[in-house]
Amino acid sequence: MSNTQKNTKERDSFGTRWGFILACVGSAVGMANIWMFPYRIGQFGGAAFLIPYFIFIILIGYTGVIGEMSFGRAMGTGPLGAFKKAFKNRGFKCGTVIGLIPVIGSLAIAIGYSVVVGWILRYLYGSISGDMIAAESAGAYFASFASNFGSIPWHIGALIIVFVIMAFGVSKGIEKINKFMMPAFFLLFIIIAIRVFMLPGSSSGYNYLFNPDWKALLNPKTWVYAMGQAFFSLSLAGSGTVVYGSYLSKEEDIVDSAKNIAFFDTLAAILSAVVVIPAVFAFGLEPGAGPGLMFVTLPEVFRNMPAGNIIAIIFFLAVLFAGVTSLMNLFETPVEALEQRLGYSRVKSIVIVGVIAFAVGVFLEGDLLSPWMDIVSIYIIPLGATLAGITMFWICGSEFAREQSQLGRKKEIGKWFKPMTKYVFCGVALIVYILGIFYGGIG
């Protein structure tokens, strides 16, 4: 028996439906929800922004997520093997090369993301020890380790946490930790939301978020950015959702799972918004987007808030959970590729990916991190999602996609499936990719 055949026979899988759903929610809930979504709401019409956002979440959640899950489950392997099988069935030999794109994209974004999770780990320690609160300047505190290789120990710590969990496998590692971390994330953010609601002046933040400016709906940028936010928030990249889908039983209802993933991801985004923005407004600070919001603005809030050190601990613990669950999903794609394509053991695959992640990531700790993340998120990640959609709904065909999505579902999928998947989703994915190239990213 070959290594590949052996690995396929012993392939791990999710043990429960909710374990799978929470793992997918964990992969989706990340920085796009926590530091970008609140800013986008305020930037594009407040509550009015939610209308196009919900529309695109429904369109993408019931098409792209379903497609990527079904693609992985149908092929029984991650993107590298899945693309190869799909193209081979149509007589093409380019599947492996195409499958490398989402694998490389997933590894590349994980390498950069691991640096950020290292910062989160450092802030959690600083919150517990009190040195973050005691620092003279939140900006200087962040700069002290966010450049000149100042966070290497925390970067290593983040990688160790993620890879140790992954070494236990899919059901005993990834599934189990997501069953704990995702409910804990929501609970911790609810606690903070209640505390923020009690802050004097927080009402200005709620007005900023939910006071609708209906004129914004006439602005094409509102729709463009809502589309990009929904697309990236659901972690569509032709990689992580495909590989998680490959671990899913044929008896599970993928359509229902996609509905739950879209719902909880959106709930996490809205919960993040009602925590972050009112807290920032309560202290008269600017709700800027990007790393500065989480690592400079919010620490300044915690420094001035009664019992701010406790809230800071809760906040960065919750964000660490979100970061770790997202990283596990991103790293699972290259790990699975080494396991399935080269026949390596899981531990050996993790060690190889870990060494690469640190060797490359250590050089991103300075000024290179931002351009690295921009290049990957604009040029590679959307391309992977576009290729996955085209492969599943065009190369494999709508009938095949419908048949695979119907597995495990008692209620028959409606007539909406073909036009919404083959034309709408693939069209949206292509638009996101093109707009990202011409406008420097819309996520």
Summary of the structure (lengths in Angstrom):
residues: 443
radius of gyration: 21.1
end to end distance: 45.3
largest distance: 68.1
contacts: 1682
relative contact order: 0.20
helix: 80%
strand: 0%
